[in-house]
Amino acid sequence: MLDSGDISDLISLVGKDRVFSAPEDLVAYSYDASRAQNLPDIVTTPGSSEDVQKILRFASERRIPVYPRGSGTGMTGGSVPEQGGIALVMTSMNRILDIDSRNLTARVQPGLILHEFKETVKKQGLFYPPDPASAKFASIGGTVAVNAGGLNSVKYGVTRDYVLSLEAVTPIGDILRFGASTMKSVTGYDMTRLLVGSEGTLAIITEITVKLIPHPRSRFTILASFTDDQDALNTAQQIMEKGLIPCALEFMDETAVHCARIYSGHPFLNHAAGVLLIEFDSLQENGMDLRQDISRAKEVLASCGALETRETADPKEREELWEIRKCLSPAVYEIAPSKLNEDICIPRSEMISVIQEIKTIARNHGINVVNFAHAGDGNIHVNFMYDGKNPEQADHAHRAVEELFRMTVKRRGTLSGEHGIGRTKLPFLSLEYGEGERKIMREIKKLFDPEGILNPNKSIM
């Protein structure tokens, strides 16, 4: 708990305009998209690496916990200040520092909104592929902290594949730089990759250098419906096995289709019990080089029993098709007022049997489940739906999550494909990693953060 003397000292370090203690400010930075919540004692908004350095030295000397956050779009409580302390809000450090079109790189600050960055480089014909669903609101620093993925991962990879170097401030106040601005570097340990996905537990990222690629100039989208969601999953697997690499390959199960049908009223969904969204992109303006891939994909759809397909290369029509997938987050509440949203990732070959087992878990607990997935990379978003005001249902939902995680690890999968561990998945980390592995993680944490002040009780245990 910070006293008035602590607050005065903090103000003297970074200025009154960067320290907030009004009740409304504390509430605003007390939660994230997981709906977990706890009030910080104070909120700070650093404007530079030097501000971050001063704040962390202050906190380390007094053993005050510090909780870094961007826009608060995280799904696992990773930025929730569960021990009070300092909410370190990075949104004021939000500039694009440099776009180097000759070397296809950019330097940015962590508070920059991802969508704004993507749109800015697009105007120069460049592409930053990571595209989580929260891109219009998420800060790029937050996406680096959890190694976010998204719709493009099947073809382009995830955030860590585009981060070349980082500037970061350690909890004891050292400003460090890891990595290089080159496409290759094997000098020393790969500390950049260690920090990417570390969920704000090791250091505060203050500058990011990323790799860019040429922006696609055309896209072709196919929306396909099926009378059985298992047929849709089998089709997705067949597409990948044929050597086709779409830039997006999205799956919706029967319950997801039901929710989207009620929410959107889209007539295409009237007879569907499973849906695939398949998209190919090209560097050519007319997409002529896509013709063979599109033809082969349509052959697979026909052979696997697709009920109906819609196809378009028109940008406006493409957005209309994608709204069916993008509406799912609010649409799932059509069947229950509360959800536990998990993001397991499994080998693609396990998807059909895993989806069936997830449905069995939900059925055994008397609750509904909505599954949608990045089918190209095995990342399934599992939404156990229940009434949060019903203690018995809530208990069943939480027990279903534990069964889900046990089954996932048994199937050679991982607890999180893109959301991170945060606080919500922390109790289950030992299902995936043994004591030996977790001990090494704890030792790395102690090396960076000897006083244990930085985002304590998150990500590792």
C-alpha positions as CSV (number, residue, x, y, z in Angstrom):
1,M,0.0,0.0,0.0
2,L,1.4,3.4,-1.0
3,D,1.2,6.1,1.6
4,S,1.0,9.9,0.9
5,G,4.8,10.1,1.2
6,D,5.3,7.5,-1.5
7,I,2.9,9.3,-3.8
8,S,4.6,12.6,-3.3
9,D,8.0,11.0,-4.0
10,L,6.6,9.4,-7.2
11,I,5.2,12.8,-8.4
12,S,8.6,14.4,-7.8
13,L,10.2,11.8,-10.0
14,V,8.0,11.9,-13.1
15,G,5.7,14.9,-12.6
16,K,2.2,15.5,-11.4
17,D,0.7,15.1,-14.9
18,R,1.9,11.4,-15.0
19,V,0.5,10.3,-11.6
20,F,-3.2,9.7,-10.9
21,S,-5.0,8.6,-7.8
22,A,-8.6,9.7,-8.2
23,P,-11.1,6.8,-7.7
24,E,-12.2,6.9,-11.3
25,D,-8.6,6.5,-12.5
26,L,-8.0,3.6,-10.2
27,V,-11.2,1.8,-11.4
28,A,-10.3,2.5,-15.1
29,Y,-7.1,0.5,-14.8
30,S,-8.3,-2.2,-12.4
31,Y,-9.4,-4.8,-15.0
32,D,-8.8,-6.3,-18.4
33,A,-10.9,-8.2,-20.9
34,S,-10.9,-11.3,-18.6
35,R,-13.2,-9.3,-16.3
36,A,-10.9,-10.0,-13.4
37,Q,-10.5,-6.9,-11.3
38,N,-8.5,-5.3,-8.4
39,L,-7.8,-1.7,-7.7
40,P,-4.2,-0.4,-8.0
41,D,-3.0,2.1,-5.3
42,I,-1.8,4.5,-8.0
43,V,-1.7,4.9,-11.8
44,T,1.4,6.2,-13.7
45,T,1.7,7.0,-17.4
46,P,5.4,7.2,-18.3
47,G,6.3,9.3,-21.3
48,S,9.8,7.9,-21.9
49,S,12.2,5.1,-21.1
50,E,13.7,7.3,-18.5
51,D,10.4,7.8,-16.8
52,V,10.0,4.0,-16.7
53,Q,13.5,3.7,-15.3
54,K,12.7,6.1,-12.5
55,I,9.4,4.4,-11.6
56,L,10.9,0.9,-11.5
57,R,13.9,2.0,-9.4
58,F,11.5,3.7,-7.0
59,A,9.3,0.6,-6.8
60,S,12.2,-1.8,-6.4
61,E,13.7,0.2,-3.6
62,R,10.4,0.1,-1.7
63,R,9.3,-3.3,-2.9
64,I,6.1,-2.0,-4.4
65,P,4.4,-4.2,-7.0
66,V,4.2,-2.8,-10.6
67,Y,1.7,-4.0,-13.2
68,P,2.4,-2.9,-16.8
69,R,-0.5,-2.6,-19.1
70,G,-1.4,-1.3,-22.5
71,S,-5.0,-1.0,-23.6
72,G,-6.3,-3.8,-21.3
73,T,-7.5,-6.1,-24.0
74,G,-5.8,-9.2,-22.5
75,M,-8.0,-12.2,-21.8
76,T,-6.2,-13.8,-18.9
77,G,-5.9,-11.1,-16.2
78,G,-2.3,-10.4,-17.1
79,S,-2.4,-6.7,-16.3
80,V,-4.8,-6.8,-13.3
81,P,-3.1,-5.3,-10.2
82,E,-4.1,-8.0,-7.8
83,Q,-1.8,-6.7,-5.0
84,G,-2.6,-3.1,-5.5
85,G,0.7,-1.2,-6.1
86,I,1.4,0.8,-9.3
87,A,-0.5,0.4,-12.6
88,L,2.1,1.3,-15.1
89,V,0.1,2.4,-18.2
90,M,2.2,2.6,-21.3
91,T,-0.4,4.2,-23.6
92,S,1.4,7.6,-23.6
93,M,4.4,6.1,-25.3
94,N,2.5,5.6,-28.6
95,R,4.7,6.9,-31.4
96,I,6.0,5.4,-34.6
97,L,9.7,6.3,-34.4
98,D,10.8,5.2,-37.8
99,I,9.6,3.3,-40.9
100,D,12.6,2.2,-43.0
101,S,11.1,1.1,-46.3
102,R,14.6,0.3,-47.7
103,N,15.3,-2.3,-45.0
104,L,11.7,-3.2,-44.4
105,T,11.7,-2.4,-40.7
106,A,10.0,-0.1,-38.3
107,R,10.7,1.2,-34.8
108,V,7.7,1.8,-32.5
109,Q,6.8,2.6,-28.9
110,P,4.7,0.0,-27.0
111,G,1.6,2.1,-26.5
112,L,0.9,2.4,-30.2
113,I,-2.4,0.9,-31.3
114,L,-1.8,-2.1,-33.5
115,H,-4.4,-1.3,-36.1
116,E,-3.1,2.3,-36.5
117,F,0.4,0.9,-37.1
118,K,-0.8,-1.6,-39.7
119,E,-2.8,1.1,-41.5
120,T,0.1,3.5,-41.5
121,V,2.6,1.0,-43.0
122,K,0.0,-0.2,-45.5
123,K,-0.1,3.3,-47.1
124,Q,3.6,2.7,-47.9
125,G,2.8,-0.7,-49.5
126,L,4.1,-2.6,-46.4
127,F,2.5,-5.3,-44.2
128,Y,2.8,-6.2,-40.5
129,P,1.0,-9.5,-40.5
130,P,0.1,-10.2,-36.8
131,D,-3.6,-9.6,-36.6
132,P,-5.3,-10.5,-33.3
133,A,-9.1,-9.9,-33.0
134,S,-8.4,-7.0,-30.7
135,A,-6.2,-5.2,-33.2
136,K,-8.3,-2.1,-33.4
137,F,-7.8,-1.5,-29.6
138,A,-4.8,-3.5,-28.6
139,S,-1.4,-1.8,-28.1
140,I,1.5,-3.3,-30.0
141,G,3.5,-3.7,-26.7
142,G,0.7,-5.8,-25.3
143,T,0.7,-8.0,-28.3
144,V,4.5,-8.5,-28.0
145,A,4.1,-9.2,-24.3
146,V,1.8,-12.2,-25.0
147,N,3.1,-13.1,-28.4
148,A,-0.2,-12.6,-30.1
149,G,-1.3,-14.5,-33.2
150,G,-4.6,-14.0,-35.0
151,L,-6.2,-14.8,-38.4
152,N,-3.0,-14.6,-40.5
153,S,-0.9,-17.0,-38.4
154,V,-1.4,-20.1,-40.6
155,K,0.6,-18.4,-43.4
156,Y,2.6,-15.6,-41.8
157,G,3.3,-16.8,-38.3
158,V,2.9,-14.9,-35.0
159,T,4.3,-11.8,-33.3
160,R,7.6,-13.3,-32.3
161,D,8.4,-13.9,-36.0
162,Y,8.4,-10.2,-36.7
163,V,10.2,-8.8,-33.6
164,L,13.8,-8.1,-34.4
165,S,15.0,-6.2,-31.4
166,L,13.7,-4.7,-28.1
167,E,14.6,-1.9,-25.7
168,A,13.5,-2.9,-22.2
169,V,13.8,-1.6,-18.7
170,T,14.5,-4.1,-15.9
171,P,12.8,-3.9,-12.5
172,I,16.1,-2.6,-11.0
173,G,16.2,0.2,-13.6
174,D,18.7,-0.9,-16.2
175,I,17.8,0.1,-19.8
176,L,18.8,-2.8,-22.0
177,R,18.7,-3.5,-25.7
178,F,18.5,-7.0,-27.1
179,G,18.5,-8.2,-30.8
180,A,19.4,-6.3,-33.9
181,S,17.9,-4.4,-36.8
182,T,19.1,-7.0,-39.2
183,M,17.2,-9.9,-40.7
184,K,19.8,-12.3,-39.2
185,S,21.6,-12.3,-35.8
186,V,23.0,-15.2,-33.8
187,T,25.1,-13.1,-31.5
188,G,24.6,-14.2,-27.9
189,Y,21.5,-15.8,-26.4
190,D,18.2,-14.9,-28.1
191,M,16.9,-12.6,-25.3
192,T,14.5,-11.0,-27.6
193,R,12.5,-14.1,-28.0
194,L,12.6,-14.6,-24.2
195,L,11.0,-11.2,-23.6
196,V,8.4,-11.7,-26.4
197,G,5.6,-13.6,-24.6
198,S,7.0,-13.0,-21.1
199,E,3.7,-11.2,-20.2
200,G,5.4,-8.2,-18.4
201,T,7.0,-10.4,-15.7
202,L,10.7,-9.8,-16.7
203,A,11.1,-6.2,-18.0
204,I,9.1,-3.3,-19.3
205,I,9.3,-3.1,-23.1
206,T,9.9,0.5,-24.2
207,E,10.8,0.2,-27.9
208,I,10.2,-2.4,-30.5
209,T,11.9,-2.9,-33.9
210,V,9.8,-5.1,-36.2
211,K,10.2,-6.7,-39.6
212,L,7.8,-5.7,-42.4
213,I,7.0,-7.4,-45.7
214,P,5.3,-6.2,-48.9
215,H,1.5,-5.8,-48.5
216,P,-0.7,-8.2,-50.4
217,R,-2.5,-6.5,-53.3
218,S,-5.4,-8.8,-53.7
219,R,-7.4,-11.3,-51.7
220,F,-9.9,-14.1,-52.5
221,T,-12.3,-15.2,-49.9
222,I,-14.5,-18.4,-49.8
223,L,-17.2,-18.9,-47.2
224,A,-18.4,-22.5,-47.1
225,S,-21.2,-24.1,-45.1
226,F,-21.6,-27.8,-44.1
227,T,-24.4,-29.9,-42.7
228,D,-22.0,-31.2,-40.1
229,D,-19.2,-29.4,-38.3
230,Q,-17.0,-32.5,-38.4
231,D,-17.2,-32.3,-42.2
232,A,-16.0,-28.7,-42.0
233,L,-13.0,-29.7,-39.9
234,N,-12.2,-32.6,-42.2
235,T,-12.2,-30.2,-45.1
236,A,-9.8,-27.8,-43.3
237,Q,-7.5,-30.7,-42.7
238,Q,-7.7,-31.8,-46.3
239,I,-6.9,-28.3,-47.5
240,M,-3.7,-28.2,-45.5
241,E,-2.7,-31.8,-46.5
242,K,-3.1,-30.8,-50.2
243,G,-0.2,-28.4,-49.7
244,L,-2.5,-25.3,-49.9
245,I,-1.5,-22.5,-47.5
246,P,-4.3,-19.9,-47.2
247,C,-3.6,-16.7,-45.3
248,A,-6.6,-17.5,-43.1
249,L,-8.5,-20.8,-42.5
250,E,-11.3,-20.2,-39.9
251,F,-13.7,-22.8,-38.5
252,M,-17.1,-22.4,-36.7
253,D,-18.8,-25.3,-35.0
254,E,-22.6,-25.9,-34.9
255,T,-23.2,-23.8,-31.8
256,A,-21.0,-21.0,-33.1
257,V,-23.1,-21.0,-36.3
258,H,-26.3,-21.0,-34.3
259,C,-25.1,-17.9,-32.3
260,A,-24.0,-16.1,-35.4
261,R,-27.3,-16.9,-37.1
262,I,-29.3,-15.4,-34.3
263,Y,-27.0,-12.4,-33.8
264,S,-26.4,-11.5,-37.5
265,G,-29.5,-12.9,-39.2
266,H,-27.3,-13.7,-42.2
267,P,-29.3,-16.0,-44.6
268,F,-26.2,-18.0,-45.6
269,L,-26.3,-19.6,-42.1
270,N,-29.9,-20.8,-42.3
271,H,-29.1,-24.5,-43.1
272,A,-25.5,-24.6,-41.9
273,A,-24.1,-26.7,-39.0
274,G,-20.5,-25.9,-39.6
275,V,-18.7,-23.1,-41.5
276,L,-15.2,-22.5,-42.9
277,L,-13.8,-19.1,-44.0
278,I,-10.9,-19.6,-46.4
279,E,-8.8,-16.7,-47.7
280,F,-5.9,-16.6,-50.1
281,D,-3.8,-13.5,-50.8
282,S,-1.4,-12.4,-53.5
283,L,1.2,-9.7,-54.3
284,Q,-0.3,-9.4,-57.8
285,E,-3.0,-6.8,-58.3
286,N,-5.3,-9.2,-60.2
287,G,-4.4,-12.3,-58.1
288,M,-3.8,-14.4,-61.3
289,D,-1.3,-16.5,-59.4
290,L,-4.1,-17.6,-57.0
291,R,-6.2,-19.3,-59.7
292,Q,-4.7,-22.8,-59.2
293,D,-4.9,-22.7,-55.4
294,I,-8.5,-21.5,-55.5
295,S,-9.4,-24.2,-58.0
296,R,-7.8,-26.9,-55.9
297,A,-9.5,-25.5,-52.7
298,K,-12.9,-25.6,-54.4
299,E,-12.3,-29.2,-55.5
300,V,-11.6,-30.1,-51.9
301,L,-14.8,-28.3,-50.7
302,A,-16.9,-30.2,-53.3
303,S,-15.3,-33.6,-52.5
304,C,-15.9,-33.1,-48.7
305,G,-19.5,-32.2,-49.1
306,A,-19.7,-28.5,-48.8
307,L,-23.4,-27.5,-48.7
308,E,-23.0,-24.0,-50.2
309,T,-20.2,-21.6,-50.9
310,R,-19.9,-17.8,-51.4
311,E,-16.8,-16.5,-53.1
312,T,-15.5,-12.9,-53.6
313,A,-12.5,-10.8,-54.4
314,D,-14.4,-7.6,-53.8
315,P,-13.1,-5.9,-50.6
316,K,-16.6,-4.8,-49.5
317,E,-18.1,-8.2,-50.0
318,R,-15.1,-9.7,-48.3
319,E,-15.8,-7.7,-45.2
320,E,-19.4,-8.7,-45.2
321,L,-18.3,-12.4,-45.2
322,W,-15.8,-11.8,-42.4
323,E,-18.5,-10.2,-40.2
324,I,-19.9,-13.7,-39.7
325,R,-16.7,-14.7,-38.0
326,K,-16.0,-11.4,-36.3
327,C,-19.4,-11.2,-34.6
328,L,-18.8,-14.3,-32.6
329,S,-17.4,-12.6,-29.5
330,P,-20.7,-10.8,-28.7
331,A,-22.9,-13.4,-30.4
332,V,-22.0,-16.2,-27.9
333,Y,-23.9,-14.4,-25.2
334,E,-27.1,-15.3,-27.1
335,I,-27.1,-18.6,-25.3
336,A,-25.8,-17.7,-21.8
337,P,-24.8,-14.6,-19.9
338,S,-21.3,-15.8,-18.8
339,K,-18.4,-17.5,-20.4
340,L,-15.0,-19.0,-19.7
341,N,-12.9,-18.4,-22.9
342,E,-9.9,-20.6,-23.4
343,D,-7.5,-20.7,-26.4
344,I,-5.9,-24.1,-26.4
345,C,-3.6,-25.1,-29.3
346,I,-3.2,-28.7,-30.5
347,P,-1.6,-30.5,-33.5
348,R,-3.9,-30.0,-36.5
349,S,-4.4,-33.8,-36.9
350,E,-6.1,-33.9,-33.5
351,M,-8.7,-31.2,-34.2
352,I,-11.7,-33.5,-35.1
353,S,-11.4,-35.7,-32.1
354,V,-10.6,-32.9,-29.7
355,I,-13.7,-30.9,-30.8
356,Q,-15.8,-34.0,-30.1
357,E,-14.2,-34.5,-26.7
358,I,-14.8,-30.8,-25.8
359,K,-18.5,-31.2,-26.6
360,T,-18.5,-34.3,-24.4
361,I,-16.9,-32.4,-21.5
362,A,-19.6,-29.7,-21.8
363,R,-22.4,-32.2,-22.0
364,N,-21.2,-34.0,-19.0
365,H,-21.2,-30.8,-17.0
366,G,-24.6,-29.7,-18.3
367,I,-23.4,-26.5,-19.9
368,N,-23.1,-25.3,-23.5
369,V,-19.9,-24.8,-25.4
370,V,-19.1,-22.7,-28.4
371,N,-16.0,-23.6,-30.5
372,F,-14.4,-21.6,-33.2
373,A,-10.8,-22.0,-34.4
374,H,-7.9,-20.9,-36.4
375,A,-8.1,-24.3,-38.1
376,G,-4.9,-23.8,-40.1
377,D,-2.7,-23.8,-37.0
378,G,-4.8,-25.9,-34.5
379,N,-5.7,-23.0,-32.2
380,I,-9.2,-23.5,-30.8
381,H,-11.2,-20.9,-28.9
382,V,-13.3,-22.8,-26.4
383,N,-16.1,-20.9,-24.8
384,F,-17.9,-22.7,-21.9
385,M,-21.2,-20.8,-21.5
386,Y,-23.1,-20.7,-18.2
387,D,-25.1,-18.5,-15.8
388,G,-22.6,-16.7,-13.5
389,K,-25.4,-16.1,-11.0
390,N,-25.9,-19.9,-10.6
391,P,-23.1,-21.2,-8.3
392,E,-23.6,-24.8,-9.5
393,Q,-23.3,-23.9,-13.1
394,A,-20.2,-21.7,-12.4
395,D,-18.6,-24.6,-10.6
396,H,-19.3,-27.0,-13.5
397,A,-17.8,-24.5,-16.0
398,H,-14.6,-24.2,-14.0
399,R,-14.3,-27.9,-13.7
400,A,-14.9,-28.2,-17.4
401,V,-11.9,-25.9,-18.0
402,E,-9.6,-28.2,-15.9
403,E,-10.8,-31.2,-17.9
404,L,-10.2,-29.3,-21.1
405,F,-6.6,-28.5,-20.1
406,R,-5.8,-32.1,-19.0
407,M,-7.2,-33.4,-22.3
408,T,-5.2,-30.8,-24.2
409,V,-1.9,-31.7,-22.7
410,K,-2.6,-35.4,-23.1
411,R,-3.2,-34.7,-26.9
412,R,0.3,-33.0,-27.1
413,G,-1.3,-29.6,-27.1
414,T,-0.6,-26.4,-25.1
415,L,-2.7,-24.4,-22.7
416,S,-2.6,-21.2,-24.7
417,G,-2.0,-20.5,-28.3
418,E,-2.1,-16.7,-28.2
419,H,-3.7,-15.2,-25.0
420,G,-1.0,-16.1,-22.6
421,I,-1.1,-17.6,-19.0
422,G,-1.7,-14.4,-16.9
423,R,-3.5,-15.2,-13.7
424,T,-6.4,-17.3,-15.0
425,K,-4.3,-20.2,-16.4
426,L,-1.6,-20.1,-13.8
427,P,-3.1,-22.8,-11.6
428,F,-2.8,-25.2,-14.5
429,L,0.7,-24.5,-15.6
430,S,2.0,-27.6,-13.9
431,L,-0.1,-29.7,-16.2
432,E,2.2,-28.8,-19.1
433,Y,5.5,-28.1,-17.4
434,G,7.2,-30.2,-14.7
435,E,9.0,-28.8,-11.6
436,G,12.4,-28.8,-13.4
437,E,11.2,-26.6,-16.2
438,R,9.3,-24.3,-13.9
439,K,12.3,-24.0,-11.6
440,I,14.4,-22.6,-14.5
441,M,11.6,-20.1,-15.3
442,R,11.5,-19.0,-11.7
443,E,15.3,-18.5,-11.7
444,I,15.1,-16.4,-14.9
445,K,12.4,-14.3,-13.3
446,K,14.6,-13.8,-10.2
447,L,17.6,-12.8,-12.3
448,F,15.6,-10.0,-14.0
449,D,13.5,-9.2,-11.0
450,P,15.3,-10.0,-7.7
451,E,12.7,-8.2,-5.5
452,G,9.8,-9.9,-7.3
453,I,7.9,-6.6,-8.0
454,L,7.1,-6.9,-11.7
455,N,3.6,-8.4,-12.4
456,P,3.9,-10.8,-9.4
457,N,2.0,-14.1,-9.4
458,K,1.5,-14.1,-13.2
459,S,2.7,-16.4,-16.0
460,I,5.0,-18.6,-14.0
461,M,4.7,-20.4,-10.6
